[in-house]
Structures are given as structure tokens and as C-alpha cells.
Amino acid sequence: MTITTEARVSTVNGSRYLQQLCKHWSHKLEVEFTPEHGTVKLPDGALATMSAQPETLAVHISAPDAEILERMKDVVARHLDRFAFREAPLAFNWQDAAA
């Protein structure tokens, strides 16, 4: 079973943060991205997808279990906050769901 979570982060810089994060992780992880959409294969079978809209960055994470999902939520949020240091901490209101 895969479990998922999603957060819509309020920011006008979503495309910038998405691209910075994807470039950063592309040195160690499998990453595909455009200015509007990014996919990152995270460790332990997790997957993060991001979509930048004009005033939000949507972040979706799927993982094989709850422990991995919780860890990846923290990893993604901490990395995005690092790139968004001028407006950090960003508000991640994660909405968990079973897939």
C-alpha cells in the first residue's frame, strides 16, 4: 500500500523554489523538472511531485509506509525552507490520505 500527503504552500516564488530544490537534489537523486512541475525519486521508495502556480507551490509525497512519509515530509519542508529563507518558515499544512 502507498500512502500520500499533499500541501499547498502559499508563495509567489513557487517556480523558483521548485527549480532550486530539483537542481539541488539532481546531484544525488533521480529528478525531472520544468519551471512549473518537478518530480523527485526520494530514498526508501518515496516520490515527491511539485507543481508551481502563480501564488502556491503544491507538494505531493507518496511513500510505502507512514514512517517514511513522515520523514520525507520533514526533509522536503526543511529543504524548501532553506531555499525560501527570505519568507521561511513556509506553512506546510499536510493533508494525509491513503492511496
DSSP file (Angstrom, degrees, kcal/mol; ACC not computed):
  #  RESIDUE AA STRUCTURE BP1 BP2  ACC     N-H-->O    O-->H-N    N-H-->O    O-->H-N    TCO  KAPPA ALPHA  PHI   PSI    X-CA   Y-CA   Z-CA
    1    1 A M              0   0    0      0, 0.0     2,-0.4     0, 0.0    97,-0.0   0.000 360.0 360.0 360.0 140.5    0.0    0.0    0.0
    2    2 A T        -     0   0    0     60,-0.0    97,-2.0    63,-0.0     2,-0.4  -0.896 360.0-158.3-107.1 137.8    1.2    3.5   -0.8
    3    3 A I  E     -AB  63  98A   0     60,-2.8    60,-2.4    -2,-0.4     2,-0.3  -0.890  11.8-164.6-114.8 151.3    0.2    6.4    1.4
    4    4 A T  E     -AB  62  97A   0     93,-2.9    93,-3.0    -2,-0.4     2,-0.3  -0.863  13.1-170.9-133.3 162.2    0.3   10.0    0.3
    5    5 A T  E     -AB  61  96A   0     56,-2.1    56,-2.6    -2,-0.3     2,-0.3  -0.978   6.6-165.2-146.9 155.7    0.2   13.6    1.6
    6    6 A E  E     -AB  60  95A   0     89,-1.0    89,-2.3    -2,-0.3     2,-0.4  -0.999   3.8-173.8-144.6 144.8   -0.2   16.9   -0.1
    7    7 A A  E     -A   59   0A   0     52,-2.5    52,-3.0    -2,-0.3     2,-0.6  -0.998  16.0-149.4-136.6 142.5    0.4   20.5    0.9
    8    8 A R  E     -A   58   0A   0     -2,-0.4     2,-0.5    85,-0.3    50,-0.2  -0.947  21.0-158.7-110.8 111.1   -0.4   23.8   -0.8
    9    9 A V  E     -A   57   0A   0     48,-2.8    48,-2.2    -2,-0.6     2,-0.7  -0.788  15.2-129.2 -97.3 125.4    2.3   26.3    0.2
   10   10 A S  E     +A   56   0A   0     -2,-0.5     2,-0.3    81,-0.4    46,-0.3  -0.630  55.9 122.5 -77.5 112.2    1.4   29.9   -0.2
   11   11 A T    >   -     0   0    0     44,-1.5     3,-0.5    -2,-0.7    42,-0.2  -0.936  56.5-145.4-165.3 145.1    4.2   31.7   -2.1
   12   12 A V  T 3  S+     0   0    0     -2,-0.3     3,-0.2     1,-0.2     4,-0.1   0.454 100.8  63.4 -89.3  -1.9    4.7   33.7   -5.2
   13   13 A N  T 3>  +     0   0    0      1,-0.2     4,-2.5    42,-0.1     5,-0.2   0.057  62.0 122.2-108.7  23.6    8.1   32.1   -5.7
   14   14 A G  H <> S+     0   0    0     -3,-0.5     4,-2.7    39,-0.3     5,-0.2   0.876  73.8  50.7 -56.2 -43.1    7.0   28.5   -6.1
   15   15 A S  H  > S+     0   0    0     -3,-0.2     4,-2.3    38,-0.2    -1,-0.2   0.912 111.2  49.0 -63.3 -42.1    8.6   28.1   -9.5
   16   16 A R  H  > S+     0   0    0      2,-0.2     4,-2.5     1,-0.2    -2,-0.2   0.939 114.2  44.7 -61.9 -47.7   11.9   29.4   -8.2
   17   17 A Y  H  X S+     0   0    0     -4,-2.5     4,-2.7     2,-0.2     5,-0.2   0.905 111.7  53.1 -65.8 -41.4   11.9   27.1   -5.2
   18   18 A L  H  X S+     0   0    0     -4,-2.7     4,-2.4    -5,-0.2    -1,-0.2   0.936 112.8  44.2 -57.3 -48.4   10.8   24.1   -7.2
   19   19 A Q  H  X S+     0   0    0     -4,-2.3     4,-2.5     2,-0.2     5,-0.2   0.892 113.4  50.3 -67.2 -40.7   13.7   24.6   -9.6
   20   20 A Q  H  X S+     0   0    0     -4,-2.5     4,-2.5     2,-0.2    -2,-0.2   0.932 113.0  46.3 -63.2 -45.1   16.3   25.2   -6.9
   21   21 A L  H  X S+     0   0    0     -4,-2.7     4,-2.5     2,-0.2    -2,-0.2   0.924 113.6  48.2 -64.6 -44.7   15.2   22.1   -5.0
   22   22 A C  H  X S+     0   0    0     -4,-2.4     4,-1.5    -5,-0.2    -1,-0.2   0.912 112.9  47.7 -64.1 -42.5   15.2   19.9   -8.1
   23   23 A K  H  < S+     0   0    0     -4,-2.5     4,-0.4     2,-0.2    -1,-0.2   0.922 112.2  51.1 -62.8 -42.9   18.6   21.2   -9.2
   24   24 A H  H >< S+     0   0    0     -4,-2.5     3,-0.8     1,-0.2    -2,-0.2   0.928 115.7  40.0 -59.5 -48.0   20.0   20.6   -5.7
   25   25 A W  H >X S+     0   0    0     -4,-2.5     4,-3.0     1,-0.2     3,-1.6   0.664  95.1  81.6 -78.6 -16.4   18.7   17.1   -5.5
   26   26 A S  T 3< S+     0   0    0     -4,-1.5    -1,-0.2     1,-0.3     5,-0.2   0.675  82.1  66.2 -66.3 -14.4   19.6   16.2   -9.1
   27   27 A H  T <4 S+     0   0    0     -3,-0.8    -1,-0.3    -4,-0.4    -2,-0.1   0.751 122.2  13.1 -74.8 -23.7   23.2   15.6   -8.0
   28   28 A K  T <4 S+     0   0    0     -3,-1.6     2,-0.3    -4,-0.2    -2,-0.2   0.584 123.7  50.0-126.4 -19.4   22.2   12.6   -5.9
   29   29 A L  S  < S-     0   0    0     -4,-3.0     2,-0.6    14,-0.0    13,-0.1  -0.788  86.6 -95.6-124.6 163.7   18.6   11.6   -6.8
   30   30 A E  E     +C   41   0A   0     11,-0.6    11,-2.6    -2,-0.3     2,-0.4  -0.716  55.1 172.8 -80.4 119.6   16.6   10.9  -10.0
   31   31 A V  E     -C   40   0A   0     -2,-0.6     2,-0.4     9,-0.2     9,-0.2  -0.975  23.1-178.1-135.1 140.6   14.9   14.2  -10.9
   32   32 A E  E     +C   39   0A   0      7,-2.2     7,-3.0    -2,-0.4     2,-0.3  -0.996  22.6 158.4-132.8 135.8   12.8   15.6  -13.7
   33   33 A F  E     -C   38   0A   0     -2,-0.4     5,-0.2     5,-0.2    -2,-0.0  -0.998  27.4-173.6-159.0 155.2   11.6   19.2  -13.8
   34   34 A T        -     0   0    0      3,-2.9     3,-0.1    -2,-0.3    -2,-0.0  -0.726  57.0 -88.1-125.5 177.4   10.3   22.2  -15.7
   35   35 A P  S    S+     0   0    0      0, 0.0   -16,-0.2     0, 0.0   -17,-0.1   0.761 129.0  35.9 -61.4 -21.3    9.7   25.7  -14.3
   36   36 A E  S    S+     0   0    0      1,-0.2    16,-2.6    15,-0.1     2,-0.3   0.653 121.6  32.6-105.5 -18.4    6.1   24.5  -13.4
   37   37 A H  E     - D   0  51A   0     14,-0.2    -3,-2.9    -3,-0.1     2,-0.3  -0.999  56.2-179.1-147.0 138.6    6.5   20.9  -12.4
   38   38 A G  E     -CD  33  50A   0     12,-2.5    12,-2.8    -2,-0.3     2,-0.4  -0.997   8.1-165.7-140.1 146.4    9.0   18.7  -10.7
   39   39 A T  E     -CD  32  49A   0     -7,-3.0    -7,-2.2    -2,-0.3     2,-0.4  -0.999   8.2-175.0-130.5 130.7    9.3   15.0   -9.8
   40   40 A V  E     -CD  31  48A   0      8,-3.0     8,-2.8    -2,-0.4     2,-1.0  -0.988  21.2-143.3-129.5 123.7   11.9   13.6   -7.4
   41   41 A K  E     -CD  30  47A   0    -11,-2.6   -11,-0.6    -2,-0.4     6,-0.2  -0.771  31.4-161.9 -84.2 106.0   12.5   10.0   -6.6
   42   42 A L    >   -     0   0    0      4,-1.5     3,-0.6    -2,-1.0     4,-0.4  -0.342  25.7 -80.1 -84.4 166.3   13.3   10.1   -2.9
   43   43 A P  G >  S+     0   0    0      0, 0.0     3,-1.3     0, 0.0    -1,-0.2  -0.153 108.3  30.3 -61.0 161.6   15.1    7.4   -0.8
   44   44 A D  G 3  S-     0   0    0      1,-0.3    24,-0.1    19,-0.1    -2,-0.1   0.746 133.9 -60.3  62.2  29.3   13.2    4.4    0.6
   45   45 A G  G <  S+     0   0    0     -3,-0.6    -1,-0.3     1,-0.3     2,-0.2   0.612  97.0 139.5  80.3  12.1   10.7    4.3   -2.3
   46   46 A A    <   -     0   0    0     -3,-1.3    -4,-1.5    -4,-0.4     2,-0.4  -0.553  34.4-159.8 -89.2 156.7    9.2    7.7   -1.7
   47   47 A L  E     -DE  41  62A   0     15,-2.4    15,-2.5    -6,-0.2     2,-0.4  -0.998   2.9-163.2-138.1 131.1    8.3   10.1   -4.5
   48   48 A A  E     -DE  40  61A   0     -8,-2.8    -8,-3.0    -2,-0.4     2,-0.4  -0.955   6.4-175.4-114.7 133.6    7.8   13.9   -4.4
   49   49 A T  E     -DE  39  60A   0     11,-3.0    11,-3.1    -2,-0.4     2,-0.4  -0.984   4.9-168.6-124.7 141.6    6.0   15.8   -7.1
   50   50 A M  E     -DE  38  59A   0    -12,-2.8   -12,-2.5    -2,-0.4     2,-0.4  -0.979   7.4-169.3-131.6 141.8    5.7   19.6   -7.1
   51   51 A S  E     -DE  37  58A   0      7,-2.3     7,-3.0    -2,-0.4     2,-0.5  -0.993  13.2-147.7-132.1 125.8    3.6   22.0   -9.2
   52   52 A A  E     + E   0  57A   0    -16,-2.6     5,-0.2    -2,-0.4   -40,-0.0  -0.817  18.6 176.5 -96.4 125.7    4.1   25.7   -9.2
   53   53 A Q        -     0   0    0      3,-3.0     3,-0.4    -2,-0.5   -39,-0.3  -0.695  50.1 -88.7-113.0 172.9    1.1   28.0   -9.6
   54   54 A P  S    S+     0   0    0      0, 0.0   -40,-0.2     0, 0.0   -39,-0.1   0.829 122.7  13.7 -54.8 -35.3    1.2   31.8   -9.5
   55   55 A E  S    S+     0   0    0    -42,-0.1   -44,-1.5     1,-0.1     2,-0.3   0.331 124.9  47.6-126.2   8.1    0.6   32.0   -5.7
   56   56 A T  E     -A   10   0A   0     -3,-0.4    -3,-3.0   -46,-0.3     2,-0.5  -0.980  56.3-145.8-144.9 158.6    1.1   28.5   -4.5
   57   57 A L  E     -AE   9  52A   0    -48,-2.2   -48,-2.8    -2,-0.3     2,-0.5  -0.981  22.4-152.3-120.8 115.0    3.5   25.6   -4.6
   58   58 A A  E     -AE   8  51A   0     -7,-3.0    -7,-2.3    -2,-0.5     2,-0.5  -0.771  11.8-168.7 -89.5 128.5    1.7   22.2   -4.4
   59   59 A V  E     -AE   7  50A   0    -52,-3.0   -52,-2.5    -2,-0.5     2,-0.4  -0.978   5.2-176.6-122.0 124.5    3.8   19.4   -2.9
   60   60 A H  E     -AE   6  49A   0    -11,-3.1   -11,-3.0    -2,-0.5     2,-0.4  -0.979   2.1-174.8-122.4 130.7    2.7   15.8   -3.1
   61   61 A I  E     -AE   5  48A   0    -56,-2.6   -56,-2.1    -2,-0.4     2,-0.4  -0.989   4.3-171.6-127.6 134.4    4.6   13.0   -1.5
   62   62 A S  E     +AE   4  47A   0    -15,-2.5   -15,-2.4    -2,-0.4   -58,-0.2  -0.951  12.1 169.5-120.4 147.0    3.9    9.2   -1.7
   63   63 A A  E     -A    3   0A   0    -60,-2.4   -60,-2.8    -2,-0.4   -17,-0.1  -0.978  43.7-115.1-151.8 158.6    5.7    6.6    0.4
   64   64 A P  S    S+     0   0    0      0, 0.0     2,-0.3     0, 0.0   -19,-0.1   0.732  95.5  11.1 -72.9 -21.0    5.4    2.9    1.2
   65   65 A D  S  > S-     0   0    0    -62,-0.1     4,-2.3     1,-0.1     5,-0.1  -0.970  77.6-103.7-152.5 169.5    4.7    3.5    4.9
   66   66 A A  H  > S+     0   0    0     -2,-0.3     4,-2.7     1,-0.2     5,-0.2   0.847 114.8  55.0 -64.6 -37.5    3.8    6.1    7.4
   67   67 A E  H  > S+     0   0    0      2,-0.2     4,-2.1     1,-0.2    -1,-0.2   0.934 111.7  43.4 -63.4 -45.9    7.3    6.3    8.9
   68   68 A I  H  > S+     0   0    0      2,-0.2     4,-2.7     1,-0.2     5,-0.2   0.910 112.8  53.7 -65.4 -41.7    8.9    7.0    5.6
   69   69 A L  H  X S+     0   0    0     -4,-2.3     4,-2.4     1,-0.2    -2,-0.2   0.934 109.2  47.8 -59.3 -46.9    6.2    9.5    4.7
   70   70 A E  H  X S+     0   0    0     -4,-2.7     4,-1.8     1,-0.2    -1,-0.2   0.912 112.8  49.1 -60.6 -42.8    6.7   11.5    7.9
   71   71 A R  H  X S+     0   0    0     -4,-2.1     4,-2.3    -5,-0.2    -1,-0.2   0.908 112.0  47.7 -63.7 -42.2   10.5   11.6    7.4
   72   72 A M  H  X S+     0   0    0     -4,-2.7     4,-2.8     2,-0.2     5,-0.3   0.849 106.6  57.1 -71.3 -33.6   10.1   12.7    3.7
   73   73 A K  H  X S+     0   0    0     -4,-2.4     4,-2.4    -5,-0.2    -1,-0.2   0.935 110.9  44.8 -58.5 -44.7    7.6   15.5    4.7
   74   74 A D  H  X S+     0   0    0     -4,-1.8     4,-2.7     2,-0.2     5,-0.2   0.917 113.1  49.9 -65.1 -44.6   10.3   16.8    7.1
   75   75 A V  H  X S+     0   0    0     -4,-2.3     4,-2.2     2,-0.2     5,-0.2   0.938 114.0  44.4 -61.1 -48.6   13.1   16.5    4.5
   76   76 A V  H  X S+     0   0    0     -4,-2.8     4,-2.7     1,-0.2     5,-0.2   0.931 115.1  47.8 -63.6 -46.4   11.1   18.3    1.8
   77   77 A A  H  X S+     0   0    0     -4,-2.4     4,-2.5    -5,-0.3    13,-0.2   0.917 112.2  48.8 -63.0 -43.7    9.9   21.1    4.1
   78   78 A R  H  X S+     0   0    0     -4,-2.7     4,-1.7     2,-0.2    -1,-0.2   0.908 113.4  47.0 -63.9 -41.1   13.3   21.7    5.6
   79   79 A H  H  X S+     0   0    0     -4,-2.2     4,-1.7    -5,-0.2    -2,-0.2   0.929 112.9  48.1 -67.1 -44.4   14.9   21.9    2.1
   80   80 A L  H  X S+     0   0    0     -4,-2.7     4,-1.9     1,-0.2    -2,-0.2   0.905 109.9  53.1 -63.5 -39.5   12.2   24.2    0.7
   81   81 A D  H  < S+     0   0    0     -4,-2.5    -1,-0.2    -5,-0.2     7,-0.2   0.873 104.6  56.6 -61.6 -35.9   12.6   26.4    3.8
   82   82 A R  H >< S+     0   0    0     -4,-1.7     3,-0.8     1,-0.2    -1,-0.2   0.912 111.9  41.0 -61.7 -42.4   16.3   26.7    3.2
   83   83 A F  H 3< S+     0   0    0     -4,-1.7     3,-0.3     1,-0.2    -1,-0.2   0.764 116.3  50.8 -76.3 -24.4   15.7   28.0   -0.4
   84   84 A A  T >X  +     0   0    0     -4,-1.9     3,-2.1    -5,-0.2     4,-1.2  -0.093  69.4 138.8-100.3  33.1   12.9   30.2    0.9
   85   85 A F  T <4  +     0   0    0     -3,-0.8    -1,-0.2     1,-0.3     3,-0.1   0.765  65.3  60.5 -55.3 -28.4   14.9   31.7    3.7
   86   86 A R  T 34 S+     0   0    0     -3,-0.3    -1,-0.3     1,-0.2    -2,-0.1   0.797 122.5  21.6 -70.0 -26.5   13.5   35.2    3.0
   87   87 A E  T <4 S+     0   0    0     -3,-2.1    -2,-0.2    -6,-0.1    -1,-0.2   0.268 102.6 165.6-123.2  10.7   10.0   34.0    3.7
   88   88 A A     <  +     0   0    0     -4,-1.2     2,-0.1    -7,-0.2     3,-0.0  -0.394  45.4  57.6 -74.0 154.1   10.6   30.9    5.8
   89   89 A P  S    S-     0   0    0      0, 0.0     2,-0.1     0, 0.0    -1,-0.1   0.405  76.8-156.7 -81.3 138.1    9.2   29.1    7.5
   90   90 A L        -     0   0    0    -13,-0.2     2,-0.8    -2,-0.1    -9,-0.1  -0.437  23.7-110.5 -72.2 152.6    6.7   28.3    4.8
   91   91 A A        -     0   0    0    -81,-0.2     2,-0.8    -2,-0.1   -81,-0.4  -0.780  33.3-174.0 -91.6 108.0    3.4   26.9    6.0
   92   92 A F        -     0   0    0     -2,-0.8     2,-1.0   -83,-0.1   -83,-0.1  -0.890   4.8-176.8-101.8 105.8    3.0   23.3    5.1
   93   93 A N        -     0   0    0     -2,-0.8   -85,-0.3   -85,-0.2   -87,-0.1  -0.714  20.4-155.9-101.6  80.5   -0.5   22.1    6.0
   94   94 A W        -     0   0    0     -2,-1.0     2,-0.6   -87,-0.1   -87,-0.2  -0.305  10.4-161.0 -63.9 135.7   -0.1   18.5    5.1
   95   95 A Q  E     -B    6   0A   0    -89,-2.3   -89,-1.0     2,-0.0     2,-0.2  -0.928  13.7-155.4-117.7 101.7   -3.2   16.6    4.2
   96   96 A D  E     +B    5   0A   0     -2,-0.6     2,-0.3   -91,-0.2   -91,-0.3  -0.495  19.3 166.8 -80.3 146.5   -2.6   12.8    4.5
   97   97 A A  E     -B    4   0A   0    -93,-3.0   -93,-2.9    -2,-0.2     2,-0.3  -0.984  36.3-113.8-153.8 149.9   -4.6   10.3    2.6
   98   98 A A  E      B    3   0A   0     -2,-0.3   -95,-0.2   -95,-0.2   -93,-0.0  -0.685 360.0 360.0 -83.2 139.8   -4.4    6.5    1.7
   99   99 A A              0   0    0    -97,-2.0   -96,-0.2    -2,-0.3    -1,-0.1   0.425 360.0 360.0-102.7 360.0   -3.8    5.9   -1.9
